[in-house]
Amino acid sequence: MEFMFGCRGPAVWRFILIVFLGFWSQQISAQISVVPIPKTLAEGSSVLLSVSFTGRIFTFTWYRGETTQNRILLYVPSDDPPEKVSPPYVGRVRGFPNGSMEISGLTTSDSGSYTVQLQTESSQPPTATVNITVSEILGKPSITASLSQPVEHRDSVTLTCGTSSTIQTILWHKERQSLPSNDRMSLSPDNRTLTISNVSIADSGSYRCEVINPVSRSTSDPYTLTVYYGPKNVEINPKGPITKPLKSQLTLDCVTESDPDPNYTWTFNGTIKGHERKLVLTDISFRDQGNYTCEAYNPVTNLSGSASVYVTASDTSVPSVLTPGAIAGIVIGILVLVALIAASIYLFLMKGGGKSNSNEIDMKENTSNPRTDHRNPSPGRNPASQTGEEVNYSEVNFKPNAQKPRQAKPQDNKTEYAEIRRT
C-alpha cells in the first residue's frame, strides 16, 4: 500500500498542479479593466468607456451604477443590429465588439459610475466599474452687494459671487490683483461671499470674482465698491484774514474732501448768502466787511463741517493799516519832539527868566520944549517931536535889586518915547 501510494503520489500532485494552473489561467484571462477616454469631460462632449480584456467575449452588458439593475446597453455580436439601447440613452450610446461603450452629448447628470459585465468562456462573468465626472461650461458670474452706500468707519458690506453653476473653485480679485491681506476681509468656506467689516476709503475699488472647474473658467464683470465719507478738512481759499480795496472783487472757494459732493451753505454774519461752492463778492464796500462761513453737508453720511474767514474793505487813498515799522517810527518821532520841547523850555528858564528878576528898572522922563527946532532934532530924540506935539522922553536903566517902576499913563495928544539901556 505504501509502495502504491509512493508511486501514485507524484501523479496526484501533477494532476492537482494542472487543475490549479488551468483555473489560474482562466482567472488571468478573466481580468478586465475600464478607463474613460478622455478623463476630463465637459458638457456636450463624448466619452469612450474603453474595456481591456484578453479573452473571447460572447456578449456584454452595460449598466448605470454599480449594480446590474439599470441596463443601458446589451451587445450580442451575432444579432443584427448587435446592440440594444435602453431609454433614455437611445441615440447617444453605441457599443463595440471589444466590450467598450461610447456616450455622446454628455450632461452633468451623466456624472456617476458605470458597470460592464462580460459573457466569456469563464463560468464566472467578469465585471468592472468606472466613474466619470462631467463638468459644465461655466457661465459668467455676477456680484451683488449687501449695502449700496456703505459709510466709512460705520458700515460693513458683503459681496456675493452669484452663479447657477456647480463649481469647484471661486477666486476674488481687486483691481485685477489678489485680495490684499486685511484682517477686515473674510471669505466664506466656499468662497462665495466676501465680507468687509468697518469699511474704509481704502476698500473702494473694482472687485471681480472668478469661477473655475476642470474644463472652464469665467470672470464676472467688475463691481465698483464706493465707500462714502466726509466732509473732511473743510477750508476756504484764499485763507484769511483778507483785506480787499473798495469796489474790487473777491471769490471765496469752499474746498473739502467728500464723497458724494456735499451741499454748501454760505453765511455772512449769520445771514445766508448762497448755496454754491464758490461765493463771489463784487464791488466791495464797507458793508461787505465781516465774517464769512461755509458749511458743507453730506446727505449720505449725514456729516457736516465748516470753515470761516474774515474780510475787511480798505480805502486805498488812506492807509488803513500801519506796519509795525511805521508805528515804531511814529513813536520815536513823538519822543524826539517831546524831548526837544522839554529842552527848549529848560534853556529859556535858565537864560531869560532868571535875569529879569535880578534887574532894576530906572526910568527917567524928560519933556522937550514944544518950540524945539524941528529942522535940527537932537540925536536920540523922538521923531514925533517934529510934528509940533509935546514929547515925553523916558530912559530906562536896569539895575540890580531895583523895584519895578510904575508905567506912566499916556496923555492926550502926547507921544511918549522910551529908550532902554542896559548898564
CORWO-V128840 format. One line per field, one symbol per residue. ss: DSSP state (H for helix, E for strand, C for the rest). psi: psi as a letter, one per 20 degrees, with the letter a starting at -180 (. if undefined). burial: 1 if it has 24 or more other ideal C-beta (glycine too) atoms within 12 Angstrom, else 0. A space follows every 50 residues. Layout:
ss: ???
psi: ???
burial: ???
//
This chain:
ss: CHHHHHHHHHHHHHHHHHHHHHHHHHHHHCCEEEEEECCCEECCCCEEEE EEECCCEEEEEEEECCCCCEEEEEEECCCCCCEEECCCCCCCEEECCCCC EEECCCCHHHCEEEEEEEEECCCCCCEEEEEECEECCCCCCEEEECCCCC ECCCCCEEEEEECCCCCCEEEEEECCEECCCCCCEEECCCCCEEEECCCC HHHCEEEEEEEECCCCEEECCCEEECCEEEEEEEEEECCCCEEEECCCCE EEEEEEEEECCCEEEEEECCEEEECCCEEEECCCCHHHCEEEEEEEEECC CCEEEEEEEEEEEECCCCCCCCCHHHHHHHHHHHHHHHHHHHHHHHHHHH HHHHHHHHCCEEEEEEECCCCCCCCCCCCCCCHHHHHCCCEEEEEEEECC CCCCCCCCCCCCCCEEEEEEEEC
psi: hhgghhhighgghhgggggghgghhhhghipqqpqqorhppqpiaqqonp popiappgrqpqqpajrlgnpgppoohiroqiqopqqkjpiiqqrqhjir ppprlqrhiiqaqppppqoaiqhopqqqqqqqpoqqoprprqpqqiphmq ppjhrqqpppopqjqorhppqqqpkjrqpqopiipqqrhjjhqppoqmqr hhiqapqqqpqpriirqqqrqqpopppqraqqlprppqqrqppqqqjaqp oppoqroqorprpqppqokipphrkrhppppqlprhiipapppppppoig ikqrrrqqqppppqoihopippqhggghggggggggghgggghggghghh gghhhhijqppopppqpqpijqoihmqqqiqpiiiiijqppppqppppqq kqqpqqpqpqqqkqppppppqp.
burial: 00000000000000000000000000000101010100001110111111 10101010111111000000111110000000101000100011100111 11100111011101111111010011111101111111001010100001 11001111111010101011111100001000001000001111110011 00101011111010111111001011111110010100000101010001 11011101100111111100001000101010010001111111111101 10101111101110000000000000000000000000000000000000 00000000101010000100010000000001001000001111010000 00000000000000111100000
//
